[in-house]
Amino acid sequence: CSTYSPEFVVSQPLYFAESYIGAGARYFTGTMKATVTKTIGPASVTTDLVKDGTSSSEYLFTGVNFKILGAQGLRLGIEGSFDFSGYHSMGMIFGLGF
């Protein structure tokens, strides 16, 4: 499976937080393969089932990261996204900033 996810982000860093908004797209392509073996008595038949597929989705997102220890260090944030294929999300982010 291969995934391509370009994003365009605009942010505004402040002393205590950094807010951002953006838009992106996801493009997936891949192959599913399964081998099926059927045995009847002494005879055995093996078949490979293969299916290629692609999918794409566009989304919008926004969030804010709060600086816990000043200008550098720990970050705690909240982010939400709206996906045009119906996969919406809302969550928290924890990380490091430099």
Buried (B, 14 or more C-beta within 10 A) or exposed (E): EEEEEEEEEEEEEEEEBBBBBBEBBBBBEEEEEEEEEEEEEEEEEEEEEEEEEEEEBEBBBBBBBBBEEEEEEEBBBEBEBBBEEEEEEEEEEEEEBE
